[in-house]
Structures are given as C-alpha cells and as structure tokens.
Amino acid sequence: MDGDFRTSFVREPAALRHFPALVLNADYRPLSYYPLSLWPWQETIKAVCLDRVQILAEYDAVVHSQRAEFRIPSVVVLKEFVKPQKRVAFTRFNLFLRDEFKCQYCGSKGDLTFDHVVPRSKGGITSWENVVAACSPCNLKKGNKTLRQVGMRLMRKPVPPSAEEMQAHGRRFPPNHLHESWMDYLYWDAELEA
C-alpha cells in the first residue's frame, strides 16, 4: 500500500497544496528555485524518520501514526550535500523562466506559447537557440515566416541558460504560496540594498 500511496501524491501536484516543506541543501540554500524545491508533507516526514533531514521550522499542524504524533515540518535541510545540476533541462517551464515569462517579440506577459524563430518548415530545430516564449497574437502573426518577412524583432537573442542564470530568474518568480517560515532561507544570499 505504501508504494501506491507514494506514487499517487508524487504524480499529483495537489499534494503540495497542504503543508509543503521547503527543502534546503546541506549548505542551507534551496535545492532549486526553478521550480522551488518543495516536498509534500508525507515525503518530509518519511525523510525525518529515515534521518536524512534536519527540521528547521514546523507548521502548527500535526499528524498521527499509531504510536506517535508529528508536527509537520515546513523547512528541512538535507544532512548530506547534493551537488547542484549544471545542465538546465529544455522544458516549457524552463524556456518561459529563461524568457522571464514575457513574449520575446512584444514583451507582453500572459497567454504564452512558444515559437520557433527559424520555422521548422524552413529547417529550424527545437533548441534553446531557436525557441522563444511568444504571446498568441505574435505567434499567429509570425506563423511559419521568418522575422524579416513579417518585420518582427526579438527582444534578445535566445541562448542556452546556465544553471546560475536560472537560479537568479527563479528567485524573481516565486510560486504563488510562500510560507512565512521559508523567507529566511529563500533570499538570504541576495545582495542587501544600501
């Protein structure tokens, strides 16, 4: 039964809606800002019981097992350092994050899709260097034409992002829900204003 339960909440992002825990690496920085490294409370308690994490902050809520009561952790730190991944996966979310959730033709936000700068019908490939975030009106206007043919320009040249750039972009676009106990750990490495 444990396997079925675990796979059901890992597949469903709804599991993160109630009492997610911010997961920090052993250096006290989030494992990831894109997306923010969060575990469902069930995974967090399992990691605590297996002595893989240390609890830094807790919610007021508790859960019960047959023999014990646990306060639900809100921030945990891994006991062993996990080396950050250097390669940034080419995903729709990461593409939008690289382009700061803005159309790369007009700068508008919202209603985003992606566009091949050199259309696939003209030999363009699906890569960091040829795909950009685009709003629907700009994408429709461009269609399968080149930028020169439609008189459009890119705001900036598309390039593969580094992991450091993506971390910086991720800090500027936090998820909708940020628990107060997370704040001391999310932006502690940001430069202070004078």
C-alpha positions in Angstrom: 0.0 0.0 0.0 2.8 2.4 0.8 4.0 2.3 -2.9 0.5 3.1 -4.2 0.1 6.0 -1.8 3.5 7.5 -2.6 3.1 7.3 -6.3 -0.3 8.9 -6.2 0.8 12.1 -4.5 4.1 12.4 -6.4 2.1 12.4 -9.7 -0.4 14.9 -8.4 0.8 18.5 -7.7 -2.3 18.9 -5.5 -0.3 17.0 -2.8 1.9 20.2 -2.4 -1.1 22.4 -1.6 -1.3 21.3 2.0 1.8 21.8 4.2 4.7 21.5 1.7 8.2 21.6 3.1 10.9 23.8 1.7 13.9 21.5 1.1 17.4 23.1 1.6 20.7 21.6 0.6 23.3 21.0 3.3 24.6 24.5 2.6 21.2 25.9 3.6 20.3 27.1 0.1 17.2 25.7 -1.6 17.9 22.7 -3.8 16.2 24.5 -6.6 14.5 27.8 -7.3 13.1 26.6 -10.6 10.8 25.2 -9.5 11.1 25.8 -5.8 12.3 22.6 -4.0 9.2 21.5 -2.1 8.2 18.1 -0.8 4.8 17.0 0.2 4.4 16.6 4.0 4.3 12.8 3.6 7.8 12.7 2.0 9.2 15.1 4.5 8.1 13.1 7.5 9.4 9.9 5.8 12.8 11.7 5.3 12.8 12.8 9.0 12.1 9.2 10.2 14.9 7.9 7.9 17.2 10.6 9.5 18.0 12.1 6.1 17.0 15.7 7.0 17.1 18.0 10.0 13.9 20.0 10.8 14.4 23.8 10.9 10.8 25.0 11.1 7.4 23.4 11.6 3.8 24.2 10.9 1.3 24.3 13.8 -0.5 21.2 12.3 0.2 17.7 13.5 -0.3 14.2 12.1 -0.6 11.0 14.0 0.6 7.5 13.5 -0.4 4.5 15.6 2.3 5.3 18.2 3.5 8.8 17.6 2.4 12.4 16.9 4.5 14.6 14.5 4.4 18.3 13.9 4.5 18.8 10.2 7.9 20.3 9.1 7.8 23.5 7.0 11.6 23.8 6.4 14.1 20.9 6.3 17.8 20.7 5.5 19.5 17.7 3.9 22.2 16.1 6.1 24.3 15.3 3.0 25.1 17.9 0.3 23.6 17.2 -3.1 25.7 18.6 -6.0 23.6 21.0 -8.0 22.8 20.1 -11.5 24.7 22.2 -14.1 22.7 21.2 -17.2 19.4 23.0 -17.5 16.7 20.7 -18.9 15.0 22.0 -22.1 11.4 22.2 -20.8 8.5 24.5 -21.5 8.6 25.9 -17.9 12.4 26.5 -18.1 12.0 28.2 -21.5 9.4 30.5 -20.0 11.6 31.1 -17.0 14.6 31.9 -19.2 12.5 34.4 -21.1 11.1 35.8 -17.8 7.5 34.9 -18.7 7.5 37.6 -21.4 6.8 37.4 -25.1 10.2 37.8 -26.8 8.6 39.8 -29.6 6.4 42.4 -27.9 7.2 42.0 -24.2 3.6 41.1 -23.1 3.0 38.8 -20.2 0.4 36.0 -20.0 -1.2 33.8 -22.7 2.3 32.5 -23.6 3.2 29.7 -26.0 6.5 29.1 -27.7 7.7 29.9 -31.2 10.5 28.6 -33.4 12.5 31.7 -34.5 13.5 29.9 -37.7 10.3 28.0 -38.5 10.5 24.2 -38.5 9.2 24.3 -42.1 12.3 26.2 -43.1 14.7 23.9 -41.3 14.6 25.4 -37.8 15.2 23.0 -34.9 13.7 22.8 -31.4 16.6 24.0 -29.3 17.5 26.7 -26.8 18.9 28.8 -29.6 15.8 28.7 -31.8 12.8 28.6 -29.5 11.4 31.6 -27.6 8.4 32.4 -25.4 5.7 34.2 -27.5 2.2 35.5 -26.9 -0.5 34.1 -29.1 -1.0 37.2 -31.2 2.7 37.4 -32.0 2.9 33.7 -32.7 -0.1 33.9 -35.1 1.3 37.0 -36.8 4.7 35.3 -37.4 3.3 32.0 -38.4 5.8 30.0 -40.4 7.6 33.1 -41.8 11.0 34.5 -40.9 11.3 37.6 -38.7 12.4 39.6 -41.7 9.4 38.5 -43.7 7.0 39.8 -41.1 9.1 42.8 -39.8 9.4 41.5 -36.3 12.4 41.6 -33.9 13.5 39.6 -30.9 13.9 41.4 -27.6 17.1 39.3 -27.1 18.9 36.5 -28.8 17.9 33.1 -27.5 20.8 31.2 -25.9 21.0 28.2 -23.6 20.8 29.4 -20.0 23.3 28.5 -17.3 22.1 26.9 -14.0 23.2 30.1 -12.2 21.1 32.3 -14.5 18.1 30.1 -14.0 18.5 30.2 -10.2 18.6 34.0 -10.4 15.5 34.1 -12.6 13.7 31.6 -10.3 14.3 33.9 -7.3 12.3 36.6 -9.1 9.4 34.4 -9.9 8.4 32.6 -6.6 5.4 30.3 -6.5 2.0 31.6 -5.5 2.4 30.3 -2.0 5.3 31.2 0.2 5.0 30.2 3.9 6.4 32.8 6.3 8.9 30.2 7.7 10.6 29.9 4.3 11.5 33.6 4.0 14.8 33.4 6.0 16.0 30.7 3.7 14.9 31.9 0.2 16.6 35.2 -0.1 19.5 35.1 2.4 22.0 35.0 -0.5 20.5 38.1 -2.2 22.5 41.3 -2.1 21.3 43.8 0.5 20.2 47.2 -0.6 22.2 50.2 0.7 
